[in-house]
Amino acid sequence: MSSRPHALVIPFPAQGHVIPFLALSHSLVEQGFQITFVNTEFNHDRVVAVLSDKSGDARGIHMVSIPDGLAPGEDRNK
């Protein structure tokens, strides 16, 4: 069992909320936290693609996705 504190981060599932919560998560990692970052499948794929372009940027953050209940082509802006 890890002695590091662990935070579960769940942003509101809109892009404008995900980025600030990722910044918060990185700050917490710098303070010694282990982070589990939960995102919708739709946003998860986009975030992971961006983070994979930055070497080591997701270090200390465990990314997890959950379904948002919408079909792949369904409008998420309603």
Secondary structure, DSSP 4 states (H G I P E B T S, - for coil): ---S-EEEE---SSHHHHHHHHHHHHHHHHTT-EEEEEEEHHHHHHHHHHHHTSTTTTTTEEEEEE--SS-TTS-S--
